[in-house]
């Protein structure tokens, strides 16, 4: 008869062997890569068919070797080179291809190249009208492929854009896609809809024809900055709407701020935007104000404004990979709806920059005052709807099964084991964020001065 100790050790050995066998069966051999050559992906000429949630497109690009080398040698310059494109059975024809990215996802990554010949996984952009002006792909002129190199789960972009869209915010569509260049699989990407004139026509329909701006906040009282950052202005409209809002916000007394903003934008839309942004822990978006000096000019980024022909403003989110981590950067700052006394200075981030409370900005302060009597109710509706924990976890599980074969064959990813660990980390973050947001809603009254508390 086995002794208790020997029995326990034998049982542990059997269980351990079973777990190892199950893991090997799950992760090895890796799943086969689905066929993509000549496949009918069911594209019907609309951008919606490109981002249909039940499909994963493969973009097959062919470049002349010299053009590919030029693109790689001038990656930091985002040089566009000619290529030919097929998407399954669809022969798109001549397009342009280039690398894309901000300082952190392009310049810094290039600087970390292991050898001169090694090309890291960089974000890409396909330019459909590069060679033929009228060429479109399902109505789109551009399409972005984000490398997700800082997201071990490969899910954050897609999950966050879905949350914004389901909350009623005008936001890009996002799905996953694989890129093949000259017959070589270069990996799985987050495929993100370009915010441009085609996006405006698709989203705003009878309100199209206005001005689209990238990363310019209504702070400037002259037209120069708005002109520089206009990304689409088909009817050559003036920038008076942005200038007027900047002037009105600057001149309004604090209690009048919501009224000044309401003349230019829908306050309830902006409130939903801010709550979703908060719940996604998007520290690098509209709430992420930064300056180079403690009391110097500060700015935010990763957003667009659309000003329609009636001069109404709509805020559009962009670049959502720095999200869904708890705790997150800047968690130590007062929440965006904190209406405490203005300090006029930032807090050192330890890397030479200064972070500012979002409530120092007068537009965000206007939304904060508007939130009186509304924040808790709107937040709870969002947390029980598009931001519901179970809904987000279910989305991850669905997409996990869809992309797993492509992850297994991505030459830049470590292993399915590492990816699954990244997914589990994301799930843990989502659980933590859900609890944190519940507490934020409960604490709502505690951070407001008495004059602004809910009844």
VENTA-V949232 format. One record per residue. SS is DSSP state (H for helix, E for strand, L for the rest). PHI is phi in whole degrees, -180 to 180 (NA if undefined). PSI is psi in radians with two decimals (NA if undefined). Layout:
{{SS	PHI	PSI} {SS	PHI	PSI}}
//
This chain:
{{L	NA	2.37} {L	-72	2.46} {L	-72	2.74} {H	-54	-0.69} {H	-67	-0.78} {H	-67	-0.66} {H	-62	-0.78} {H	-63	-0.77} {H	-64	-0.67} {H	-66	-0.74} {H	-63	-0.75} {H	-63	-0.66} {H	-65	-0.74} {H	-65	-0.80} {H	-63	-0.78} {H	-61	-0.74} {H	-64	-0.66} {H	-64	-0.73} {H	-65	-0.70} {H	-64	-0.74} {H	-63	-0.72} {H	-65	-0.72} {H	-64	-0.74} {H	-64	-0.74} {H	-63	-0.58} {H	-79	-0.72} {H	-100	-0.23} {L	-142	2.34} {L	-73	2.75} {L	-64	2.63} {L	-63	2.60} {L	-69	2.56} {L	-76	2.18} {L	-60	2.58} {L	-69	2.46} {L	-126	-0.39} {L	-68	2.14} {L	74	0.15} {L	-76	2.40} {L	-84	1.89} {L	-87	0.09} {L	72	0.56} {L	-77	2.26} {L	-114	0.28} {L	92	-0.04} {L	-110	2.64} {H	-65	-0.51} {H	-61	-0.62} {H	-70	-0.45} {H	-70	-0.64} {L	-102	0.29} {L	-55	2.27} {L	-66	-0.28} {L	-95	0.18} {L	-133	2.70} {L	-129	1.91} {E	-79	2.66} {E	-120	2.17} {E	-103	1.98} {E	-104	1.92} {E	-111	2.39} {E	-119	2.22} {L	-126	2.60} {L	-66	2.46} {H	-53	-0.68} {H	-66	-0.66} {H	-69	-0.69} {H	-63	-0.74} {H	-66	-0.70} {H	-62	-0.72} {H	-62	-0.73} {H	-69	-0.72} {H	-67	-0.49} {L	-115	0.59} {H	-60	-0.73} {H	-66	-0.41} {H	-88	-0.05} {L	54	0.80} {L	-69	2.26} {L	-92	2.28} {E	-123	2.73} {E	-73	2.58} {E	-152	2.83} {E	-111	2.53} {E	-128	2.37} {E	-126	2.47} {E	-124	1.61} {L	62	-2.19} {L	-77	-0.22} {E	-85	2.05} {E	-93	1.75} {E	-76	-0.65} {E	101	-2.66} {E	-73	2.25} {E	-139	-3.09} {E	-116	2.68} {E	-137	2.42} {E	-152	2.82} {E	-80	2.74} {E	-147	2.85} {L	149	2.82} {L	-85	-3.00} {H	-57	-0.79} {H	-73	-0.53} {H	-103	0.05} {H	-132	-1.18} {H	-60	-0.86} {H	-67	-0.66} {H	-67	-0.72} {H	-63	-0.64} {H	-66	-0.35} {L	-98	0.25} {L	-57	2.33} {L	-72	-0.65} {L	-138	2.94} {L	-64	-0.59} {L	-84	-0.31} {L	-75	2.26} {L	-113	1.97} {L	-68	2.95} {L	-75	1.94} {L	-116	2.68} {E	-67	2.64} {E	-129	2.75} {E	-134	2.28} {E	-98	2.24} {E	-108	1.80} {L	-73	-0.50} {L	-100	0.42} {L	-64	-0.71} {L	-105	-0.59} {L	-122	1.94} {L	-54	-0.70} {L	-89	0.02} {L	-70	2.32} {L	-134	2.71} {E	-115	1.84} {L	51	0.76} {L	86	-0.07} {E	-104	2.49} {L	-92	-0.48} {E	-139	2.75} {E	-150	2.34} {E	-103	2.51} {E	-130	1.82} {E	-90	2.33} {L	-75	-0.36} {L	59	0.56} {L	-68	-0.32} {L	-103	0.17} {L	-122	1.76} {L	-65	-0.42} {L	-83	-0.41} {L	64	0.40} {L	-123	-0.25} {H	-65	-0.77} {H	-56	-0.93} {H	-63	-0.73} {H	-66	-0.71} {H	-74	-0.74} {H	-63	-0.66} {H	-60	-0.77} {H	-60	-0.80} {H	-62	-0.81} {H	-64	-0.77} {H	-69	-0.34} {L	-85	0.06} {L	87	0.26} {L	-94	2.37} {L	-65	1.92} {L	-143	2.70} {L	-64	2.68} {L	-78	2.71} {E	-149	2.42} {E	-147	-3.02} {E	-104	2.67} {E	-153	2.74} {E	-110	2.52} {E	-114	2.33} {E	-123	2.19} {E	-121	2.10} {L	51	0.77} {L	81	-0.05} {E	-106	2.22} {E	-68	2.08} {E	-107	0.14} {E	121	3.06} {E	-91	2.39} {E	-131	2.77} {E	-85	2.02} {E	-89	2.04} {E	-121	2.30} {E	-62	2.38} {L	-73	2.39} {L	-91	1.81} {L	-153	-2.86} {H	-63	-0.63} {H	-64	-0.68} {H	-62	-0.76} {H	-61	-0.80} {H	-62	-0.71} {H	-68	-0.72} {H	-88	-0.62} {H	-107	-0.17} {H	47	-1.88} {H	-72	-0.08} {H	-103	0.20} {L	-73	3.01} {L	94	0.10} {L	-92	-2.69} {E	-115	2.32} {E	-109	2.22} {E	-118	2.52} {E	-112	2.15} {L	53	0.83} {L	-132	2.08} {L	-88	2.58} {L	-73	1.27} {L	-116	-0.40} {L	-90	2.39} {L	-100	0.07} {L	-123	2.94} {L	-84	-0.29} {H	-58	-0.89} {H	-65	-0.69} {H	-66	-0.68} {H	-63	-0.72} {H	-64	-0.61} {H	-101	0.10} {E	-71	2.20} {E	-102	-0.33} {E	-155	2.26} {E	-153	1.19} {L	-62	-0.42} {L	-108	0.25} {L	53	0.85} {L	-78	2.80} {L	-79	3.04} {L	-106	0.45} {H	-63	-0.61} {H	-62	-0.75} {H	-68	-0.73} {H	-65	-0.76} {H	-61	-0.76} {H	-65	-0.74} {H	-59	-0.78} {H	-65	-0.77} {H	-64	-0.70} {H	-69	-0.66} {H	-68	-0.61} {H	-91	-0.27} {L	-75	2.52} {L	-68	2.78} {H	-56	-0.79} {H	-65	-0.36} {H	-92	-0.08} {H	-59	-0.82} {H	-59	-0.69} {H	-64	-0.68} {H	-65	-0.70} {H	-73	-0.62} {H	-63	-0.42} {L	-68	-0.34} {L	-117	-0.35} {E	-152	2.85} {L	-84	1.98} {H	-65	-0.63} {H	-67	-0.67} {H	-61	-0.77} {H	-67	-0.62} {H	-64	-0.78} {H	-62	-0.72} {H	-57	-0.86} {H	-65	-0.65} {H	-70	-0.73} {H	-62	-0.79} {H	-58	-0.74} {H	-64	-0.82} {H	-68	-0.40} {L	-88	0.00} {L	56	0.74} {L	-84	1.37} {L	-71	-0.27} {L	-107	0.46} {L	-114	-2.46} {L	-66	-0.40} {L	-90	-0.07} {L	-94	1.25} {E	-78	2.38} {E	-139	2.58} {E	-140	2.80} {L	-87	-0.32} {L	-129	2.73} {L	-57	-0.67} {L	-121	0.40} {L	-87	3.12} {L	-59	2.46} {E	-124	2.81} {E	-149	2.84} {L	-125	3.05} {L	-159	-3.02} {L	67	1.02} {E	-164	2.90} {E	-129	2.70} {E	-115	2.40} {E	-116	2.23} {E	-111	1.94} {L	-78	3.02} {L	-59	-0.41} {L	-88	0.10} {L	69	0.60} {L	-97	2.40} {E	-98	2.46} {E	-130	2.31} {E	-94	2.34} {E	-126	2.24} {E	-78	2.72} {L	-153	2.61} {L	58	1.45} {L	-114	0.55} {L	-82	-0.42} {L	-88	1.10} {L	-140	3.00} {L	54	0.79} {L	-127	2.35} {L	-134	2.19} {L	-71	2.82} {L	-115	2.87} {L	-58	2.52} {L	72	0.18} {L	-62	-0.38} {L	-77	-0.23} {L	-78	2.74} {L	-59	2.56} {L	-62	2.80} {L	-59	-0.50} {L	-90	0.09} {L	-73	2.11} {L	-106	0.66} {L	-70	-3.14} {L	-63	2.45} {L	-73	2.42} {L	-104	-0.48} {L	70	0.38} {L	-149	2.71} {L	-97	2.99} {E	-107	2.32} {E	-60	2.35} {L	-95	-0.06} {L	87	-0.08} {L	-121	0.39} {L	96	-0.10} {L	-111	2.93} {E	-127	2.35} {E	-102	2.43} {E	-116	2.51} {L	-62	2.37} {H	-61	-0.52} {H	-67	-0.11} {H	-73	-0.37} {L	-83	2.40} {H	-74	-0.54} {H	-68	-0.80} {H	-67	-0.58} {H	-65	-0.64} {H	-62	-0.74} {H	-65	-0.65} {H	-63	-0.73} {H	-68	-0.70} {H	-61	-0.52} {L	-68	-0.22} {L	-53	2.17} {L	77	-0.02} {L	-122	-0.57} {H	-54	-0.94} {H	-61	-0.74} {H	-67	-0.83} {H	-66	-0.75} {H	-61	-0.75} {H	-65	-0.68} {H	-61	-0.71} {H	-70	-0.71} {H	-69	-0.41} {L	-93	-0.10} {L	-117	-1.91} {L	-63	-0.42} {L	-99	0.13} {L	-60	2.36} {H	-57	-0.84} {H	-64	-0.63} {H	-65	-0.75} {H	-69	-0.69} {H	-65	-0.68} {H	-64	-0.69} {H	-61	-0.77} {H	-60	-0.80} {H	-63	-0.70} {H	-65	-0.84} {H	-69	-0.55} {H	-58	-0.83} {H	-65	-0.59} {H	-69	-0.73} {H	-96	-0.15} {H	-54	-0.81} {H	-61	-0.58} {H	-76	-0.60} {H	-63	-0.73} {H	-61	-0.46} {L	-110	0.19} {L	-76	2.08} {L	-69	-0.21} {L	-100	-0.15} {L	-95	2.62} {L	-69	-1.06} {L	-168	2.89} {H	-63	-0.56} {H	-60	-0.86} {H	-64	-0.68} {H	-65	-0.78} {H	-62	-0.61} {H	-65	-0.67} {H	-65	-0.67} {H	-65	-0.72} {H	-66	-0.64} {H	-63	-0.72} {H	-63	-0.77} {H	-59	-0.74} {H	-62	-0.72} {H	-62	-0.73} {H	-63	-0.72} {H	-62	-0.79} {H	-65	-0.71} {H	-67	-0.68} {H	-59	-0.77} {H	-66	-0.68} {H	-65	-0.74} {H	-66	-0.67} {H	-57	-0.73} {H	-69	-0.65} {H	-61	-0.73} {H	-66	-0.73} {H	-65	-0.57} {L	-87	0.05} {H	-49	-0.89} {H	-67	-0.48} {H	-69	-0.43} {H	-95	-0.08} {L	-99	2.53} {L	-65	2.67} {H	-51	-0.60} {H	-67	-0.27} {H	-115	0.09} {L	-74	2.67} {L	-70	2.63} {L	-76	NA}}
//
